Amino acid sequence: MIEANNPEINIDELKQKITEEVSRRQPDLLAVLQHERNVNGAIAKEVVEIGHIEALASNAEFKAQVRTHWPKKFDRFPFNLGWLKKYSLKVYNFIQKEQRVVNFSLSQGLREVATIEQRLSEQVAELKIQMSSMSDRLSSTEARIAQLGDRLGSSESQLTRIRERLNSVTQEQVTQIHATQEQVKQNRERLNASEERVSQNSARIHASEFNIEQFSDRLKLTEEGLNGIGIRISSMDAHLLAIEDRHNRNDSYLKNDLAQQKRLITLFLEEARQRLPGAFSQEHLTTFCDENQHSLDAFYAAFEERFRGTREDITNKLKVYLPKIAAANAGTPEAPILDVGCGRGEWLELLRDNGYTAKGLDINRVTIEQCQSRGLEALEADVIAYLRSLPENSLGAVTGFHIIEHLSFAQLLDLITEVLRVLQPNGIAIFETPNPQNLLVGACDFYSDPTHQRPLYPESMQFLFTYQGLHNVQLLHLNPVETSPFDRDEPEMRILHNWFFGPRDYALIGYKV
């Protein structure tokens, strides 16, 4: 709403001012066109820069735009002229319609001229580069032509010298050439004769090759027959080796049994010679009964030889305990090692070879004789009775491999008690036994030995050894199966692997505080 104190706007006067402004701006447009013609002439002469042309094009584009608002200086009126602005802009844009078309065409033309000018400049630069490259190539070609000229001169000199040398050839040399030609002719005749002989020999060779092929076929048949015979011989050798191995084992079994029987017969004959015709005393009868307890010594020695493994295998498995012995400072003359149930003496032999002082106990006279035959110190004695005969703190280590599963629970308690008593401070106890957590061992393999009492659960034995007074009792799982179809990362597969292919043995390792 227009306030009463504001003066009224004269529309005719406003139109007149707009017309005058348009007339005033027309000379500027003419100047732009003139400048455009000048620019075209300058482009033809390549003196106007592309940046100036871009500026002119931008100015023409600005002039070609449709007016959407008044100049800022007309906004100083203190009243609302919205309807007048719209009407005036429509009138102005109608008047300047053709001028905008001209300005737009002019701006487009200037853009195209700038593009052409840019392309011409780039082409001129490329031509300059090509002319420079051609100049370099021309210089290089001229240098090569000069070199060729020098080489041509040198070749002409050499050709001249060759001609002089050819002219200097004597008649004697010509004669020699003729003689050489005659020799070549003779050699050619001899070569022809040789080729004839070679042809004849080739025919004979072909005939020989045919005969050789026939012999080769016959030889192949013969070789196949010999291979068959060789396979049969190999099979017979394997069979003979198996028979020989069985014979050697049986021979060993028989020797052990005969040795035991000889010892028993000798004992009986000696006692009979001393006591007959008198009656046997109770002491002699006890001796005879004790000898009867050793009637299966040869059998058990043969049983271990068959099922326990070779001496080499057992020795390699026992090497895992050597660092434990070294850490405990055991095996010295002041702290010797006692191996209960020493068997064939693999552990005693390993200790001796590593410089340790050790002694073994066993009740099997056959295996004791085997140990003594190897120069090992082994005694026949009951384990618990022998330990009770020793003073306190007299041993550095007590070991037993696959022994405790042969004892009753009461005997096992007595064994641990006596071991703890005879060990020196910081002494070590090592006992190895089958691992029943491996189901194949606990349910099947354990009972392959008829002298086994019962499987011993690892955690239960660890608790028992700790309860009896041993300190820091550790479980060491040993001898896993090398190959397993369940050895994979899945949890179910790991469980099956541990059940059926886990460690076959474990060791109890404890210390005396």
C-alpha positions in Angstrom: 0.0 0.0 0.0 1.4 3.4 -1.0 1.5 6.0 1.9 -0.2 9.4 1.4 3.0 11.5 1.9 4.9 9.7 -0.9 4.8 11.4 -4.3 3.0 9.6 -7.2 5.0 7.9 -9.9 4.8 9.3 -13.4 4.5 6.3 -15.7 5.1 8.3 -18.8 8.2 9.8 -17.3 9.5 6.3 -16.3 8.9 5.0 -19.8 10.8 8.0 -21.2 13.7 7.2 -18.9 13.7 3.6 -20.0 13.7 4.6 -23.6 16.6 7.0 -23.1 18.6 4.3 -21.2 18.1 1.8 -24.1 19.2 4.5 -26.6 22.2 5.3 -24.5 23.2 1.6 -24.4 22.9 1.1 -28.2 26.2 2.8 -29.0 27.8 0.3 -26.6 26.4 -2.5 -28.7 27.7 -0.9 -31.9 31.1 -0.6 -30.3 31.0 -4.3 -29.4 30.2 -5.2 -33.0 33.0 -3.0 -34.2 35.3 -4.6 -31.7 34.2 -8.0 -33.0 35.2 -7.0 -36.5 38.5 -5.8 -35.2 39.0 -9.0 -33.4 38.2 -11.0 -36.6 40.8 -8.9 -38.4 43.3 -9.4 -35.6 42.7 -13.2 -35.6 43.5 -13.2 -39.3 46.7 -11.4 -38.5 47.3 -13.7 -35.4 47.8 -10.7 -33.0 44.7 -10.9 -30.7 45.1 -13.2 -27.7 42.6 -15.9 -26.9 42.0 -14.5 -23.4 40.7 -11.2 -24.9 38.3 -13.1 -27.2 37.0 -15.1 -24.2 36.4 -11.8 -22.3 34.4 -10.4 -25.3 32.4 -13.5 -25.6 31.5 -13.4 -21.9 30.5 -9.8 -22.2 28.2 -10.6 -25.2 26.7 -13.5 -23.3 25.9 -11.2 -20.4 24.3 -8.7 -22.8 22.2 -11.5 -24.3 20.6 -12.5 -20.9 17.0 -11.7 -20.2 16.5 -9.0 -17.5 14.8 -10.4 -14.4 15.4 -7.5 -11.9 15.8 -3.8 -11.9 19.2 -2.1 -11.5 20.1 -1.7 -7.9 19.9 2.1 -8.1 16.1 2.0 -8.8 15.6 0.1 -5.5 16.1 3.3 -3.5 12.4 4.4 -3.9 10.7 4.2 -0.5 7.5 2.5 -1.8 6.6 -0.8 -3.3 6.9 -0.9 -7.1 6.6 -4.6 -7.7 3.9 -4.4 -10.4 5.8 -1.6 -12.0 9.0 -3.6 -12.0 7.4 -6.5 -13.7 5.7 -4.3 -16.3 8.8 -2.3 -17.0 11.0 -5.5 -17.3 8.6 -7.0 -19.8 8.7 -3.8 -21.9 12.5 -3.6 -21.7 12.9 -7.3 -22.6 10.5 -6.9 -25.5 12.5 -3.9 -26.8 15.8 -5.7 -26.3 14.7 -9.0 -27.8 16.4 -8.6 -31.1 19.5 -7.1 -29.5 19.7 -10.2 -27.2 19.6 -12.4 -30.3 22.4 -10.4 -31.8 24.5 -10.6 -28.6 23.9 -14.3 -28.3 25.0 -15.0 -31.9 28.0 -12.7 -31.3 29.0 -14.6 -28.2 28.7 -18.0 -30.0 30.8 -16.6 -32.9 33.5 -15.4 -30.5 33.6 -18.8 -28.8 34.1 -20.6 -32.1 36.8 -18.1 -33.1 38.6 -18.7 -29.8 38.4 -22.4 -30.4 39.8 -22.0 -33.9 42.5 -19.7 -32.7 43.5 -22.3 -30.0 43.6 -25.1 -32.6 45.7 -23.0 -34.9 48.1 -22.2 -32.1 48.5 -25.9 -31.3 49.0 -26.8 -35.0 51.6 -24.1 -35.3 53.4 -25.5 -32.2 53.2 -29.0 -33.7 54.6 -27.8 -37.0 57.4 -26.1 -35.2 58.2 -29.4 -33.3 58.0 -31.4 -36.6 60.3 -28.9 -38.4 62.8 -29.1 -35.5 62.7 -32.9 -35.7 63.1 -32.9 -39.4 66.0 -30.5 -39.0 67.7 -32.9 -36.6 67.0 -35.8 -38.9 68.4 -33.9 -41.8 71.6 -33.1 -39.8 71.9 -36.8 -38.9 71.3 -37.8 -42.5 74.0 -35.4 -43.7 76.4 -36.8 -41.1 75.7 -40.4 -42.2 76.2 -39.4 -45.9 79.5 -38.0 -44.9 80.4 -41.2 -43.1 79.3 -43.3 -46.1 81.4 -41.1 -48.3 84.4 -41.8 -46.1 83.7 -45.5 -46.2 83.2 -45.4 -49.9 86.6 -43.8 -50.3 88.2 -46.4 -48.1 86.4 -49.2 -50.0 87.8 -47.9 -53.3 91.3 -47.8 -51.8 90.9 -51.4 -50.7 89.5 -52.4 -54.1 92.5 -50.8 -55.7 94.9 -52.7 -53.5 93.1 -56.0 -54.2 93.3 -55.4 -57.9 97.1 -54.8 -57.5 97.5 -58.0 -55.6 95.5 -60.0 -58.2 97.7 -58.6 -60.9 100.8 -59.6 -58.9 99.8 -63.3 -58.9 102.6 -65.4 -60.6 102.3 -68.1 -63.1 103.5 -70.6 -60.5 100.4 -69.8 -58.4 98.2 -70.4 -61.4 99.9 -73.8 -61.9 99.3 -74.7 -58.3 95.7 -73.8 -58.7 95.4 -76.2 -61.7 97.1 -78.9 -59.7 94.7 -78.4 -56.9 91.8 -78.6 -59.3 93.2 -82.0 -60.5 93.4 -83.2 -56.9 89.8 -82.1 -56.3 88.7 -84.1 -59.4 90.5 -87.2 -58.1 89.0 -86.8 -54.6 85.6 -86.4 -56.2 86.0 -89.7 -58.0 87.1 -91.4 -54.8 84.1 -89.8 -53.0 81.7 -91.3 -55.6 83.3 -94.7 -55.1 82.9 -94.3 -51.3 79.3 -93.3 -51.7 78.7 -96.5 -53.7 80.3 -98.6 -50.9 78.2 -96.7 -48.3 75.1 -97.5 -50.2 75.9 -101.2 -50.2 76.7 -101.1 -46.5 73.4 -99.3 -45.9 71.5 -102.1 -47.4 73.4 -104.6 -45.3 72.7 -102.4 -42.2 69.0 -102.4 -43.0 69.0 -106.2 -43.1 70.9 -106.3 -39.8 68.4 -103.9 -38.2 65.5 -106.2 -39.2 67.3 -109.1 -37.6 68.0 -107.0 -34.5 64.3 -106.1 -34.2 63.5 -109.8 -34.2 66.1 -110.5 -31.6 64.8 -107.5 -29.6 61.3 -109.0 -29.5 62.6 -112.3 -28.4 64.8 -110.5 -25.7 61.7 -108.6 -24.5 59.8 -111.8 -24.0 62.8 -113.2 -22.2 63.0 -110.1 -20.0 59.3 -110.3 -19.1 59.8 -113.9 -18.1 62.9 -113.0 -16.0 60.9 -110.1 -14.3 58.2 -112.6 -13.4 60.8 -114.9 -12.0 62.4 -111.9 -10.1 59.0 -111.0 -8.6 58.6 -114.6 -7.4 62.1 -114.6 -6.0 61.5 -111.3 -4.2 58.3 -112.7 -2.7 60.2 -115.9 -1.7 62.9 -113.7 -0.1 60.4 -111.7 1.9 58.8 -115.0 3.0 62.2 -116.4 4.0 63.0 -113.2 5.9 59.7 -113.5 7.8 60.5 -117.1 8.5 64.0 -116.3 9.6 62.7 -113.5 11.9 60.2 -115.9 13.4 63.0 -118.5 13.8 65.3 -115.9 15.5 62.5 -114.9 17.9 61.6 -118.5 18.7 65.3 -119.2 19.1 65.6 -116.3 21.6 62.5 -117.6 23.5 63.8 -121.1 23.6 67.2 -120.0 24.8 65.7 -117.9 27.6 63.4 -120.7 28.6 66.2 -123.3 28.5 68.4 -121.0 30.6 65.6 -120.8 33.2 65.0 -124.5 33.1 68.7 -125.2 33.4 68.9 -122.9 36.5 66.0 -124.6 38.1 67.3 -128.1 37.3 70.7 -127.2 38.6 69.3 -125.9 41.8 67.2 -129.0 42.4 70.0 -131.4 41.6 72.4 -129.5 43.9 69.9 -129.6 46.7 69.1 -133.2 46.0 72.8 -134.1 46.0 73.4 -132.3 49.4 70.3 -133.4 51.2 69.4 -137.0 49.9 68.6 -139.3 51.5 67.5 -136.8 54.2 64.3 -134.8 53.9 64.1 -131.2 52.6 64.0 -128.4 55.1 61.4 -125.6 55.2 64.0 -123.2 53.9 64.7 -125.4 50.9 61.0 -125.8 50.2 60.6 -122.0 50.3 63.5 -121.6 47.9 61.8 -124.1 45.5 58.5 -122.2 45.8 60.2 -118.9 45.1 61.8 -120.4 42.0 58.4 -121.5 40.9 57.4 -117.8 40.8 60.0 -117.2 38.1 58.6 -119.9 35.9 57.1 -117.3 33.6 60.2 -115.0 33.4 61.2 -116.3 29.9 57.6 -115.9 28.7 57.3 -112.3 29.9 60.7 -111.4 28.4 59.6 -112.9 25.1 56.3 -111.1 25.4 58.0 -107.7 25.9 60.3 -108.4 23.0 57.3 -109.0 20.8 54.9 -106.2 21.9 56.9 -103.4 23.6 59.0 -102.4 20.5 62.6 -102.5 19.5 65.4 -101.2 21.7 66.0 -98.3 19.3 62.4 -97.2 19.4 62.2 -97.3 23.2 65.6 -95.5 23.6 64.4 -92.7 21.3 61.2 -92.3 23.2 63.0 -92.1 26.6 65.3 -89.2 25.4 62.5 -86.8 26.3 63.4 -87.3 30.1 67.1 -86.4 29.8 66.5 -82.6 30.3 64.4 -83.3 33.4 67.2 -85.4 34.9 69.8 -82.6 34.0 67.6 -79.9 35.6 67.3 -81.9 38.8 71.1 -82.4 39.1 70.4 -86.1 39.5 72.6 -89.0 38.3 75.7 -88.1 40.2 77.6 -90.5 42.6 76.1 -88.5 45.5 72.6 -88.5 44.0 72.3 -91.7 41.9 69.3 -92.7 39.9 67.2 -95.8 40.7 65.1 -97.3 37.8 62.5 -99.7 39.2 61.3 -102.4 36.8 64.3 -101.7 34.5 63.3 -104.5 32.0 65.7 -104.8 29.1 67.7 -101.8 30.3 67.1 -99.2 27.6 66.8 -96.4 30.1 69.9 -97.5 32.1 71.9 -97.7 28.9 70.8 -94.2 27.8 71.7 -92.8 31.3 75.1 -94.5 31.2 75.9 -93.2 27.7 75.1 -89.7 28.9 77.4 -89.9 31.9 74.8 -90.5 34.7 75.1 -92.9 37.6 72.2 -95.3 37.7 71.1 -98.7 39.0 68.1 -100.9 37.9 65.8 -103.2 39.8 63.6 -106.0 38.4 62.1 -109.4 39.5 62.5 -111.0 36.0 65.8 -112.9 36.0 65.9 -113.2 32.2 65.8 -109.4 31.7 68.3 -108.9 34.5 70.7 -111.2 32.7 70.2 -109.2 29.5 71.0 -106.0 31.4 74.1 -107.5 33.0 75.3 -108.8 29.7 75.4 -105.2 28.4 77.5 -104.1 31.4 74.6 -102.5 33.2 74.1 -102.6 37.0 70.8 -104.4 37.6 69.6 -106.3 40.7 66.9 -108.8 41.4 64.8 -107.4 44.2 61.2 -106.5 45.2 60.9 -102.8 44.5 59.2 -101.8 47.8 61.3 -104.0 49.9 64.5 -102.6 48.3 63.3 -99.0 48.8 62.6 -99.7 52.5 66.2 -100.9 52.8 67.7 -97.6 51.6 68.4 -94.7 53.9 66.5 -91.4 53.7 67.6 -88.8 51.2 69.9 -91.2 49.4 68.7 -90.9 45.8 68.6 -88.1 43.3 65.9 -89.6 41.1 63.5 -92.6 41.0 62.1 -93.7 37.7 59.7 -96.4 36.5 58.4 -96.9 33.0 55.2 -98.9 32.6 55.4 -100.3 36.2 52.7 -98.7 38.3 49.9 -100.3 36.2 51.2 -103.7 37.4 50.6 -102.8 41.1 47.6 -102.9 43.3 46.4 -99.7 44.9 47.9 -100.5 48.3 51.3 -101.3 46.6 51.1 -98.1 44.7 50.6 -96.1 47.9 53.6 -97.9 49.5 55.7 -97.2 46.5 55.0 -93.4 46.5 55.6 -93.2 50.2 59.0 -94.9 50.0 60.0 -92.9 46.9 59.3 -89.7 48.7 61.4 -90.9 51.7 64.5 -92.0 49.8 64.6 -88.9 47.5 67.0 -86.1 48.3 65.5 -82.5 48.6 64.7 -81.3 45.1 64.9 -84.9 43.9 62.7 -86.0 41.0 60.3 -88.9 40.5 59.3 -90.0 37.0 56.7 -92.7 36.3 55.3 -93.5 32.9 52.1 -95.5 32.2 49.5 -96.1 29.4 47.0 -93.3 28.8 43.4 -94.5 29.1 42.1 -91.1 27.7 43.0 -92.7 24.4 40.0 -95.0 24.0 41.9 -97.5 21.9 44.6 -97.8 24.6 42.2 -97.8 27.6 39.7 -100.3 26.1 41.9 -102.6 24.1 45.7 -102.2 24.1 46.0 -101.9 27.9 44.6 -105.5 28.3 47.1 -107.0 25.8 49.4 -107.5 28.8 47.8 -110.1 31.1 49.8 -108.8 34.1 48.2 -105.3 34.0 45.9 -104.5 36.9 43.8 -101.6 35.8 44.2 -98.3 33.7 45.2 -95.3 35.7 43.4 -92.0 35.0 45.9 -89.2 34.6 44.3 -86.5 36.8 43.6 -89.1 39.5 47.2 -90.2 39.6 48.3 -86.5 39.7 46.1 -86.0 42.7 47.4 -89.2 44.4 51.0 -88.2 43.9 50.4 -84.7 45.2 48.4 -86.1 48.2 51.2 -88.4 49.1 53.6 -85.5 49.4 55.2 -84.9 46.0 55.4 -81.3 44.9 54.6 -79.7 41.6 53.4 -82.9 40.0 53.2 -82.5 36.2 51.5 -84.5 33.5 53.5 -85.1 30.3 51.5 -86.7 27.5 53.6 -88.7 25.1 53.7 -90.8 21.9 50.7 -89.6 19.9 49.6 -91.5 16.8 51.5 -90.0 13.8 48.6 -90.1 11.3 44.9 -89.4 12.0 41.9 -88.9 9.8 40.4 -86.6 12.4 43.4 -84.2 12.7 41.5 -81.1 11.6 40.6 -77.7 13.1 36.9 -78.5 13.6 36.0 -79.0 17.3 34.2 -82.3 16.7 37.2 -83.6 14.7 39.6 -82.6 17.5 37.5 -84.5 20.1 37.5 -87.6 17.9 41.2 -87.2 17.3 42.0 -87.0 21.0 39.8 -90.0 21.8 41.2 -92.4 19.2 44.5 -91.0 18.0 45.7 -88.9 21.0 48.8 -89.6 23.2 49.2 -93.3 24.0 51.2 -92.8 27.2 51.6 -90.1 29.9 54.2 -89.5 32.6 53.9 -88.3 36.2 56.8 -86.0 37.1 57.0 -84.8 40.8 59.6 -83.3 43.1 60.5 -83.6 46.7 60.4 -80.2 48.5 
